[in-house]
Amino acid sequence: MISGSGITTLHDRLVTRWHADDRPDANPETDAFLILVARQHRANFELWHIEDEARRPGATDAQLADVKRRIDATN
């Protein structure tokens, strides 16, 4: 059985790895369920970084529209 704390540990480990090596396939998991957990977390990781772009001070309307389209595509 996989614990909630095990999943959060996996999330933390993956975020650290993705910040060091930004390949989406940088996932060491072999368990089918954990692979799905990692894929979902990667989608959120990408979404959070795109959303951060929208929070930049001074972002123009055109930049915000581009970010919105990228958010929609990621979702």
PDB file of N, CA, C and O in Angstrom:
ATOM      1  N   MET A   1       0.836  -1.176   0.000  1.00  0.00           N
ATOM      2  CA  MET A   1       0.000   0.000   0.000  1.00  0.00           C
ATOM      3  C   MET A   1       0.887   1.246   0.000  1.00  0.00           C
ATOM      4  O   MET A   1       1.923   1.286   0.663  1.00  0.00           O
ATOM      5  N   ILE A   2       0.469   2.238  -0.739  1.00  0.00           N
ATOM      6  CA  ILE A   2       1.230   3.474  -0.860  1.00  0.00           C
ATOM      7  C   ILE A   2       0.624   4.503   0.089  1.00  0.00           C
ATOM      8  O   ILE A   2      -0.583   4.744   0.068  1.00  0.00           O
ATOM      9  N   SER A   3       1.456   5.097   0.908  1.00  0.00           N
ATOM     10  CA  SER A   3       0.969   6.069   1.892  1.00  0.00           C
ATOM     11  C   SER A   3       0.950   7.471   1.305  1.00  0.00           C
ATOM     12  O   SER A   3       1.639   7.766   0.329  1.00  0.00           O
ATOM     13  N   GLY A   4       0.147   8.327   1.920  1.00  0.00           N
ATOM     14  CA  GLY A   4       0.124   9.733   1.516  1.00  0.00           C
ATOM     15  C   GLY A   4       1.487  10.374   1.673  1.00  0.00           C
ATOM     16  O   GLY A   4       1.912  11.161   0.828  1.00  0.00           O
ATOM     17  N   SER A   5       2.171  10.038   2.750  1.00  0.00           N
ATOM     18  CA  SER A   5       3.503  10.628   2.956  1.00  0.00           C
ATOM     19  C   SER A   5       4.489  10.112   1.907  1.00  0.00           C
ATOM     20  O   SER A   5       5.422  10.821   1.532  1.00  0.00           O
ATOM     21  N   GLY A   6       4.287   8.888   1.436  1.00  0.00           N
ATOM     22  CA  GLY A   6       5.135   8.361   0.367  1.00  0.00           C
ATOM     23  C   GLY A   6       4.931   9.118  -0.937  1.00  0.00           C
ATOM     24  O   GLY A   6       5.878   9.346  -1.690  1.00  0.00           O
ATOM     25  N   ILE A   7       3.687   9.504  -1.195  1.00  0.00           N
ATOM     26  CA  ILE A   7       3.392  10.267  -2.412  1.00  0.00           C
ATOM     27  C   ILE A   7       3.977  11.671  -2.312  1.00  0.00           C
ATOM     28  O   ILE A   7       4.539  12.173  -3.285  1.00  0.00           O
ATOM     29  N   THR A   8       3.854  12.315  -1.148  1.00  0.00           N
ATOM     30  CA  THR A   8       4.436  13.655  -1.021  1.00  0.00           C
ATOM     31  C   THR A   8       5.959  13.590  -1.091  1.00  0.00           C
ATOM     32  O   THR A   8       6.593  14.512  -1.605  1.00  0.00           O
ATOM     33  N   THR A   9       6.546  12.523  -0.584  1.00  0.00           N
ATOM     34  CA  THR A   9       8.001  12.347  -0.711  1.00  0.00           C
ATOM     35  C   THR A   9       8.379  12.192  -2.188  1.00  0.00           C
ATOM     36  O   THR A   9       9.369  12.765  -2.644  1.00  0.00           O
ATOM     37  N   LEU A  10       7.587  11.418  -2.926  1.00  0.00           N
ATOM     38  CA  LEU A  10       7.814  11.280  -4.361  1.00  0.00           C
ATOM     39  C   LEU A  10       7.703  12.632  -5.046  1.00  0.00           C
ATOM     40  O   LEU A  10       8.562  12.985  -5.854  1.00  0.00           O
ATOM     41  N   HIS A  11       6.658  13.395  -4.737  1.00  0.00           N
ATOM     42  CA  HIS A  11       6.480  14.728  -5.333  1.00  0.00           C
ATOM     43  C   HIS A  11       7.711  15.595  -5.066  1.00  0.00           C
ATOM     44  O   HIS A  11       8.238  16.222  -5.985  1.00  0.00           O
ATOM     45  N   ASP A  12       8.163  15.633  -3.831  1.00  0.00           N
ATOM     46  CA  ASP A  12       9.332  16.453  -3.484  1.00  0.00           C
ATOM     47  C   ASP A  12      10.561  16.010  -4.268  1.00  0.00           C
ATOM     48  O   ASP A  12      11.307  16.840  -4.789  1.00  0.00           O
ATOM     49  N   ARG A  13      10.767  14.708  -4.348  1.00  0.00           N
ATOM     50  CA  ARG A  13      11.933  14.177  -5.069  1.00  0.00           C
ATOM     51  C   ARG A  13      11.856  14.522  -6.556  1.00  0.00           C
ATOM     52  O   ARG A  13      12.863  14.885  -7.164  1.00  0.00           O
ATOM     53  N   LEU A  14      10.664  14.408  -7.140  1.00  0.00           N
ATOM     54  CA  LEU A  14      10.513  14.718  -8.560  1.00  0.00           C
ATOM     55  C   LEU A  14      10.724  16.199  -8.849  1.00  0.00           C
ATOM     56  O   LEU A  14      11.381  16.549  -9.829  1.00  0.00           O
ATOM     57  N   VAL A  15      10.173  17.074  -8.006  1.00  0.00           N
ATOM     58  CA  VAL A  15      10.352  18.512  -8.221  1.00  0.00           C
ATOM     59  C   VAL A  15      11.831  18.869  -8.174  1.00  0.00           C
ATOM     60  O   VAL A  15      12.313  19.643  -9.001  1.00  0.00           O
ATOM     61  N   THR A  16      12.544  18.313  -7.220  1.00  0.00           N
ATOM     62  CA  THR A  16      13.988  18.558  -7.140  1.00  0.00           C
ATOM     63  C   THR A  16      14.680  18.088  -8.406  1.00  0.00           C
ATOM     64  O   THR A  16      15.536  18.787  -8.949  1.00  0.00           O
ATOM     65  N   ARG A  17      14.310  16.899  -8.880  1.00  0.00           N
ATOM     66  CA  ARG A  17      14.915  16.357 -10.102  1.00  0.00           C
ATOM     67  C   ARG A  17      14.572  17.224 -11.311  1.00  0.00           C
ATOM     68  O   ARG A  17      15.449  17.529 -12.119  1.00  0.00           O
ATOM     69  N   TRP A  18      13.304  17.624 -11.445  1.00  0.00           N
ATOM     70  CA  TRP A  18      12.874  18.407 -12.607  1.00  0.00           C
ATOM     71  C   TRP A  18      13.522  19.780 -12.639  1.00  0.00           C
ATOM     72  O   TRP A  18      13.790  20.313 -13.715  1.00  0.00           O
ATOM     73  N   HIS A  19      13.779  20.359 -11.472  1.00  0.00           N
ATOM     74  CA  HIS A  19      14.461  21.649 -11.471  1.00  0.00           C
ATOM     75  C   HIS A  19      15.929  21.495 -11.880  1.00  0.00           C
ATOM     76  O   HIS A  19      16.523  22.424 -12.427  1.00  0.00           O
ATOM     77  N   ALA A  20      16.503  20.339 -11.617  1.00  0.00           N
ATOM     78  CA  ALA A  20      17.896  20.088 -12.001  1.00  0.00           C
ATOM     79  C   ALA A  20      18.008  19.604 -13.443  1.00  0.00           C
ATOM     80  O   ALA A  20      18.987  19.901 -14.127  1.00  0.00           O
ATOM     81  N   ASP A  21      17.009  18.861 -13.903  1.00  0.00           N
ATOM     82  CA  ASP A  21      17.027  18.262 -15.243  1.00  0.00           C
ATOM     83  C   ASP A  21      15.600  18.320 -15.759  1.00  0.00           C
ATOM     84  O   ASP A  21      14.776  17.487 -15.380  1.00  0.00           O
ATOM     85  N   ASP A  22      15.293  19.277 -16.609  1.00  0.00           N
ATOM     86  CA  ASP A  22      13.911  19.594 -16.955  1.00  0.00           C
ATOM     87  C   ASP A  22      13.274  18.659 -17.994  1.00  0.00           C
ATOM     88  O   ASP A  22      12.297  19.032 -18.642  1.00  0.00           O
ATOM     89  N   ARG A  23      13.815  17.467 -18.151  1.00  0.00           N
ATOM     90  CA  ARG A  23      13.172  16.530 -19.081  1.00  0.00           C
ATOM     91  C   ARG A  23      11.905  15.963 -18.434  1.00  0.00           C
ATOM     92  O   ARG A  23      11.960  15.471 -17.308  1.00  0.00           O
ATOM     93  N   PRO A  24      10.770  16.025 -19.129  1.00  0.00           N
ATOM     94  CA  PRO A  24       9.532  15.491 -18.550  1.00  0.00           C
ATOM     95  C   PRO A  24       9.616  14.009 -18.217  1.00  0.00           C
ATOM     96  O   PRO A  24       8.905  13.527 -17.335  1.00  0.00           O
ATOM     97  N   ASP A  25      10.486  13.282 -18.920  1.00  0.00           N
ATOM     98  CA  ASP A  25      10.582  11.844 -18.680  1.00  0.00           C
ATOM     99  C   ASP A  25      11.586  11.504 -17.577  1.00  0.00           C
ATOM    100  O   ASP A  25      11.904  10.333 -17.372  1.00  0.00           O
ATOM    101  N   ALA A  26      12.081  12.509 -16.872  1.00  0.00           N
ATOM    102  CA  ALA A  26      13.029  12.267 -15.788  1.00  0.00           C
ATOM    103  C   ALA A  26      12.265  11.711 -14.584  1.00  0.00           C
ATOM    104  O   ALA A  26      12.108  12.387 -13.567  1.00  0.00           O
ATOM    105  N   ASN A  27      11.800  10.481 -14.715  1.00  0.00           N
ATOM    106  CA  ASN A  27      10.976   9.842 -13.701  1.00  0.00           C
ATOM    107  C   ASN A  27      11.514   8.432 -13.452  1.00  0.00           C
ATOM    108  O   ASN A  27      11.456   7.577 -14.335  1.00  0.00           O
ATOM    109  N   PRO A  28      12.032   8.195 -12.258  1.00  0.00           N
ATOM    110  CA  PRO A  28      12.642   6.897 -11.981  1.00  0.00           C
ATOM    111  C   PRO A  28      11.640   5.813 -11.574  1.00  0.00           C
ATOM    112  O   PRO A  28      12.042   4.682 -11.300  1.00  0.00           O
ATOM    113  N   GLU A  29      10.354   6.136 -11.528  1.00  0.00           N
ATOM    114  CA  GLU A  29       9.365   5.186 -11.021  1.00  0.00           C
ATOM    115  C   GLU A  29       9.115   4.038 -11.991  1.00  0.00           C
ATOM    116  O   GLU A  29       9.173   4.212 -13.208  1.00  0.00           O
ATOM    117  N   THR A  30       8.837   2.867 -11.436  1.00  0.00           N
ATOM    118  CA  THR A  30       8.492   1.705 -12.245  1.00  0.00           C
ATOM    119  C   THR A  30       7.115   1.162 -11.896  1.00  0.00           C
ATOM    120  O   THR A  30       6.509   0.465 -12.711  1.00  0.00           O
ATOM    121  N   ASP A  31       6.609   1.461 -10.713  1.00  0.00           N
ATOM    122  CA  ASP A  31       5.273   1.038 -10.306  1.00  0.00           C
ATOM    123  C   ASP A  31       4.233   1.791 -11.139  1.00  0.00           C
ATOM    124  O   ASP A  31       4.299   3.015 -11.253  1.00  0.00           O
ATOM    125  N   ALA A  32       3.280   1.070 -11.717  1.00  0.00           N
ATOM    126  CA  ALA A  32       2.302   1.682 -12.634  1.00  0.00           C
ATOM    127  C   ALA A  32       1.533   2.823 -11.980  1.00  0.00           C
ATOM    128  O   ALA A  32       1.328   3.864 -12.605  1.00  0.00           O
ATOM    129  N   PHE A  33       1.103   2.646 -10.731  1.00  0.00           N
ATOM    130  CA  PHE A  33       0.361   3.702 -10.057  1.00  0.00           C
ATOM    131  C   PHE A  33       1.249   4.919  -9.821  1.00  0.00           C
ATOM    132  O   PHE A  33       0.820   6.051 -10.043  1.00  0.00           O
ATOM    133  N   LEU A  34       2.474   4.698  -9.377  1.00  0.00           N
ATOM    134  CA  LEU A  34       3.379   5.827  -9.115  1.00  0.00           C
ATOM    135  C   LEU A  34       3.765   6.541 -10.397  1.00  0.00           C
ATOM    136  O   LEU A  34       4.034   7.742 -10.373  1.00  0.00           O
ATOM    137  N   ILE A  35       3.798   5.833 -11.509  1.00  0.00           N
ATOM    138  CA  ILE A  35       4.037   6.487 -12.797  1.00  0.00           C
ATOM    139  C   ILE A  35       2.903   7.460 -13.092  1.00  0.00           C
ATOM    140  O   ILE A  35       3.148   8.577 -13.550  1.00  0.00           O
ATOM    141  N   LEU A  36       1.659   7.045 -12.833  1.00  0.00           N
ATOM    142  CA  LEU A  36       0.511   7.936 -13.034  1.00  0.00           C
ATOM    143  C   LEU A  36       0.560   9.125 -12.083  1.00  0.00           C
ATOM    144  O   LEU A  36       0.270  10.254 -12.478  1.00  0.00           O
ATOM    145  N   VAL A  37       0.926   8.871 -10.834  1.00  0.00           N
ATOM    146  CA  VAL A  37       1.065   9.961  -9.857  1.00  0.00           C
ATOM    147  C   VAL A  37       2.116  10.954 -10.343  1.00  0.00           C
ATOM    148  O   VAL A  37       1.909  12.165 -10.274  1.00  0.00           O
ATOM    149  N   ALA A  38       3.233  10.445 -10.830  1.00  0.00           N
ATOM    150  CA  ALA A  38       4.317  11.309 -11.314  1.00  0.00           C
ATOM    151  C   ALA A  38       3.891  12.098 -12.543  1.00  0.00           C
ATOM    152  O   ALA A  38       4.236  13.272 -12.674  1.00  0.00           O
ATOM    153  N   ARG A  39       3.144  11.468 -13.445  1.00  0.00           N
ATOM    154  CA  ARG A  39       2.674  12.184 -14.645  1.00  0.00           C
ATOM    155  C   ARG A  39       1.722  13.320 -14.270  1.00  0.00           C
ATOM    156  O   ARG A  39       1.812  14.420 -14.816  1.00  0.00           O
ATOM    157  N   GLN A  40       0.823  13.050 -13.347  1.00  0.00           N
ATOM    158  CA  GLN A  40      -0.110  14.094 -12.901  1.00  0.00           C
ATOM    159  C   GLN A  40       0.652  15.233 -12.240  1.00  0.00           C
ATOM    160  O   GLN A  40       0.358  16.407 -12.467  1.00  0.00           O
ATOM    161  N   HIS A  41       1.630  14.873 -11.424  1.00  0.00           N
ATOM    162  CA  HIS A  41       2.403  15.910 -10.741  1.00  0.00           C
ATOM    163  C   HIS A  41       3.220  16.722 -11.739  1.00  0.00           C
ATOM    164  O   HIS A  41       3.391  17.927 -11.557  1.00  0.00           O
ATOM    165  N   ARG A  42       3.729  16.078 -12.793  1.00  0.00           N
ATOM    166  CA  ARG A  42       4.477  16.807 -13.827  1.00  0.00           C
ATOM    167  C   ARG A  42       3.573  17.819 -14.521  1.00  0.00           C
ATOM    168  O   ARG A  42       3.992  18.945 -14.791  1.00  0.00           O
ATOM    169  N   ALA A  43       2.337  17.425 -14.810  1.00  0.00           N
ATOM    170  CA  ALA A  43       1.392  18.362 -15.435  1.00  0.00           C
ATOM    171  C   ALA A  43       1.159  19.557 -14.526  1.00  0.00           C
ATOM    172  O   ALA A  43       1.130  20.696 -14.991  1.00  0.00           O
ATOM    173  N   ASN A  44       0.993  19.306 -13.233  1.00  0.00           N
ATOM    174  CA  ASN A  44       0.817  20.417 -12.289  1.00  0.00           C
ATOM    175  C   ASN A  44       2.074  21.275 -12.211  1.00  0.00           C
ATOM    176  O   ASN A  44       1.985  22.502 -12.175  1.00  0.00           O
ATOM    177  N   PHE A  45       3.226  20.647 -12.186  1.00  0.00           N
ATOM    178  CA  PHE A  45       4.507  21.355 -12.147  1.00  0.00           C
ATOM    179  C   PHE A  45       4.618  22.317 -13.326  1.00  0.00           C
ATOM    180  O   PHE A  45       4.995  23.477 -13.154  1.00  0.00           O
ATOM    181  N   GLU A  46       4.290  21.834 -14.521  1.00  0.00           N
ATOM    182  CA  GLU A  46       4.346  22.690 -15.707  1.00  0.00           C
ATOM    183  C   GLU A  46       3.315  23.819 -15.614  1.00  0.00           C
ATOM    184  O   GLU A  46       3.609  24.966 -15.950  1.00  0.00           O
ATOM    185  N   LEU A  47       2.118  23.486 -15.161  1.00  0.00           N
ATOM    186  CA  LEU A  47       1.066  24.489 -15.031  1.00  0.00           C
ATOM    187  C   LEU A  47       1.466  25.579 -14.045  1.00  0.00           C
ATOM    188  O   LEU A  47       1.263  26.761 -14.323  1.00  0.00           O
ATOM    189  N   TRP A  48       2.023  25.212 -12.914  1.00  0.00           N
ATOM    190  CA  TRP A  48       2.433  26.203 -11.912  1.00  0.00           C
ATOM    191  C   TRP A  48       3.479  27.153 -12.476  1.00  0.00           C
ATOM    192  O   TRP A  48       3.442  28.352 -12.197  1.00  0.00           O
ATOM    193  N   HIS A  49       4.408  26.631 -13.264  1.00  0.00           N
ATOM    194  CA  HIS A  49       5.433  27.496 -13.840  1.00  0.00           C
ATOM    195  C   HIS A  49       4.847  28.447 -14.885  1.00  0.00           C
ATOM    196  O   HIS A  49       5.269  29.599 -14.987  1.00  0.00           O
ATOM    197  N   ILE A  50       3.886  27.965 -15.651  1.00  0.00           N
ATOM    198  CA  ILE A  50       3.224  28.847 -16.613  1.00  0.00           C
ATOM    199  C   ILE A  50       2.433  29.924 -15.878  1.00  0.00           C
ATOM    200  O   ILE A  50       2.487  31.098 -16.244  1.00  0.00           O
ATOM    201  N   GLU A  51       1.702  29.526 -14.844  1.00  0.00           N
ATOM    202  CA  GLU A  51       0.927  30.500 -14.067  1.00  0.00           C
ATOM    203  C   GLU A  51       1.831  31.557 -13.436  1.00  0.00           C
ATOM    204  O   GLU A  51       1.445  32.720 -13.328  1.00  0.00           O
ATOM    205  N   ASP A  52       3.034  31.157 -13.017  1.00  0.00           N
ATOM    206  CA  ASP A  52       3.980  32.124 -12.457  1.00  0.00           C
ATOM    207  C   ASP A  52       4.302  33.235 -13.446  1.00  0.00           C
ATOM    208  O   ASP A  52       4.515  34.380 -13.048  1.00  0.00           O
ATOM    209  N   GLU A  53       4.338  32.905 -14.727  1.00  0.00           N
ATOM    210  CA  GLU A  53       4.612  33.916 -15.746  1.00  0.00           C
ATOM    211  C   GLU A  53       3.534  34.996 -15.766  1.00  0.00           C
ATOM    212  O   GLU A  53       3.824  36.160 -16.041  1.00  0.00           O
ATOM    213  N   ALA A  54       2.304  34.616 -15.480  1.00  0.00           N
ATOM    214  CA  ALA A  54       1.205  35.578 -15.476  1.00  0.00           C
ATOM    215  C   ALA A  54       1.293  36.527 -14.283  1.00  0.00           C
ATOM    216  O   ALA A  54       0.676  37.592 -14.291  1.00  0.00           O
ATOM    217  N   ARG A  55       2.046  36.151 -13.274  1.00  0.00           N
ATOM    218  CA  ARG A  55       2.165  36.980 -12.067  1.00  0.00           C
ATOM    219  C   ARG A  55       3.342  37.956 -12.120  1.00  0.00           C
ATOM    220  O   ARG A  55       3.569  38.718 -11.180  1.00  0.00           O
ATOM    221  N   ARG A  56       4.083  37.925 -13.221  1.00  0.00           N
ATOM    222  CA  ARG A  56       5.228  38.828 -13.334  1.00  0.00           C
ATOM    223  C   ARG A  56       4.756  40.272 -13.347  1.00  0.00           C
ATOM    224  O   ARG A  56       3.840  40.619 -14.092  1.00  0.00           O
ATOM    225  N   PRO A  57       5.367  41.105 -12.537  1.00  0.00           N
ATOM    226  CA  PRO A  57       5.017  42.528 -12.597  1.00  0.00           C
ATOM    227  C   PRO A  57       5.320  43.078 -13.993  1.00  0.00           C
ATOM    228  O   PRO A  57       6.365  42.786 -14.574  1.00  0.00           O
ATOM    229  N   GLY A  58       4.420  43.854 -14.504  1.00  0.00           N
ATOM    230  CA  GLY A  58       4.646  44.488 -15.793  1.00  0.00           C
ATOM    231  C   GLY A  58       4.297  43.628 -16.992  1.00  0.00           C
ATOM    232  O   GLY A  58       4.562  44.026 -18.127  1.00  0.00           O
ATOM    233  N   ALA A  59       3.707  42.457 -16.774  1.00  0.00           N
ATOM    234  CA  ALA A  59       3.326  41.613 -17.912  1.00  0.00           C
ATOM    235  C   ALA A  59       2.292  42.361 -18.755  1.00  0.00           C
ATOM    236  O   ALA A  59       1.344  42.942 -18.227  1.00  0.00           O
ATOM    237  N   THR A  60       2.491  42.336 -20.048  1.00  0.00           N
ATOM    238  CA  THR A  60       1.578  43.041 -20.942  1.00  0.00           C
ATOM    239  C   THR A  60       0.323  42.205 -21.184  1.00  0.00           C
ATOM    240  O   THR A  60       0.281  41.015 -20.871  1.00  0.00           O
ATOM    241  N   ASP A  61      -0.689  42.848 -21.743  1.00  0.00           N
ATOM    242  CA  ASP A  61      -1.914  42.127 -22.079  1.00  0.00           C
ATOM    243  C   ASP A  61      -1.627  40.993 -23.065  1.00  0.00           C
ATOM    244  O   ASP A  61      -2.194  39.907 -22.948  1.00  0.00           O
ATOM    245  N   ALA A  62      -0.756  41.245 -24.027  1.00  0.00           N
ATOM    246  CA  ALA A  62      -0.416  40.217 -25.007  1.00  0.00           C
ATOM    247  C   ALA A  62       0.277  39.040 -24.337  1.00  0.00           C
ATOM    248  O   ALA A  62      -0.001  37.887 -24.668  1.00  0.00           O
ATOM    249  N   GLN A  63       1.171  39.317 -23.402  1.00  0.00           N
ATOM    250  CA  GLN A  63       1.848  38.241 -22.679  1.00  0.00           C
ATOM    251  C   GLN A  63       0.857  37.444 -21.835  1.00  0.00           C
ATOM    252  O   GLN A  63       0.933  36.217 -21.773  1.00  0.00           O
ATOM    253  N   LEU A  64      -0.061  38.138 -21.193  1.00  0.00           N
ATOM    254  CA  LEU A  64      -1.066  37.460 -20.382  1.00  0.00           C
ATOM    255  C   LEU A  64      -1.979  36.587 -21.245  1.00  0.00           C
ATOM    256  O   LEU A  64      -2.352  35.485 -20.843  1.00  0.00           O
ATOM    257  N   ALA A  65      -2.331  37.078 -22.419  1.00  0.00           N
ATOM    258  CA  ALA A  65      -3.159  36.283 -23.331  1.00  0.00           C
ATOM    259  C   ALA A  65      -2.407  35.025 -23.766  1.00  0.00           C
ATOM    260  O   ALA A  65      -2.999  33.949 -23.851  1.00  0.00           O
ATOM    261  N   ASP A  66      -1.105  35.154 -24.043  1.00  0.00           N
ATOM    262  CA  ASP A  66      -0.296  34.000 -24.425  1.00  0.00           C
ATOM    263  C   ASP A  66      -0.232  32.993 -23.278  1.00  0.00           C
ATOM    264  O   ASP A  66      -0.366  31.788 -23.493  1.00  0.00           O
ATOM    265  N   VAL A  67      -0.028  33.489 -22.072  1.00  0.00           N
ATOM    266  CA  VAL A  67       0.026  32.611 -20.911  1.00  0.00           C
ATOM    267  C   VAL A  67      -1.313  31.896 -20.738  1.00  0.00           C
ATOM    268  O   VAL A  67      -1.342  30.698 -20.459  1.00  0.00           O
ATOM    269  N   LYS A  68      -2.407  32.614 -20.900  1.00  0.00           N
ATOM    270  CA  LYS A  68      -3.737  32.001 -20.778  1.00  0.00           C
ATOM    271  C   LYS A  68      -3.914  30.870 -21.788  1.00  0.00           C
ATOM    272  O   LYS A  68      -4.445  29.811 -21.452  1.00  0.00           O
ATOM    273  N   ARG A  69      -3.469  31.093 -23.021  1.00  0.00           N
ATOM    274  CA  ARG A  69      -3.573  30.033 -24.033  1.00  0.00           C
ATOM    275  C   ARG A  69      -2.711  28.826 -23.649  1.00  0.00           C
ATOM    276  O   ARG A  69      -3.127  27.684 -23.848  1.00  0.00           O
ATOM    277  N   ARG A  70      -1.525  29.064 -23.105  1.00  0.00           N
ATOM    278  CA  ARG A  70      -0.661  27.966 -22.682  1.00  0.00           C
ATOM    279  C   ARG A  70      -1.249  27.215 -21.484  1.00  0.00           C
ATOM    280  O   ARG A  70      -1.130  25.993 -21.390  1.00  0.00           O
ATOM    281  N   ILE A  71      -1.886  27.960 -20.567  1.00  0.00           N
ATOM    282  CA  ILE A  71      -2.563  27.316 -19.438  1.00  0.00           C
ATOM    283  C   ILE A  71      -3.667  26.421 -19.950  1.00  0.00           C
ATOM    284  O   ILE A  71      -3.792  25.276 -19.516  1.00  0.00           O
ATOM    285  N   ASP A  72      -4.476  26.931 -20.875  1.00  0.00           N
ATOM    286  CA  ASP A  72      -5.574  26.144 -21.441  1.00  0.00           C
ATOM    287  C   ASP A  72      -5.052  24.891 -22.135  1.00  0.00           C
ATOM    288  O   ASP A  72      -5.639  23.818 -21.999  1.00  0.00           O
ATOM    289  N   ALA A  73      -3.959  25.017 -22.872  1.00  0.00           N
ATOM    290  CA  ALA A  73      -3.387  23.865 -23.562  1.00  0.00           C
ATOM    291  C   ALA A  73      -2.845  22.829 -22.570  1.00  0.00           C
ATOM    292  O   ALA A  73      -2.946  21.625 -22.803  1.00  0.00           O
ATOM    293  N   THR A  74      -2.279  23.302 -21.481  1.00  0.00           N
ATOM    294  CA  THR A  74      -1.731  22.394 -20.473  1.00  0.00           C
ATOM    295  C   THR A  74      -2.841  21.662 -19.740  1.00  0.00           C
ATOM    296  O   THR A  74      -2.715  20.480 -19.419  1.00  0.00           O
ATOM    297  N   ASN A  75      -3.925  22.374 -19.479  1.00  0.00           N
ATOM    298  CA  ASN A  75      -5.062  21.726 -18.797  1.00  0.00           C
ATOM    299  C   ASN A  75      -5.674  20.688 -19.702  1.00  0.00           C
ATOM    300  O   ASN A  75      -6.642  20.030 -19.320  1.00  0.00           O
TER     301      ASN A  75
END
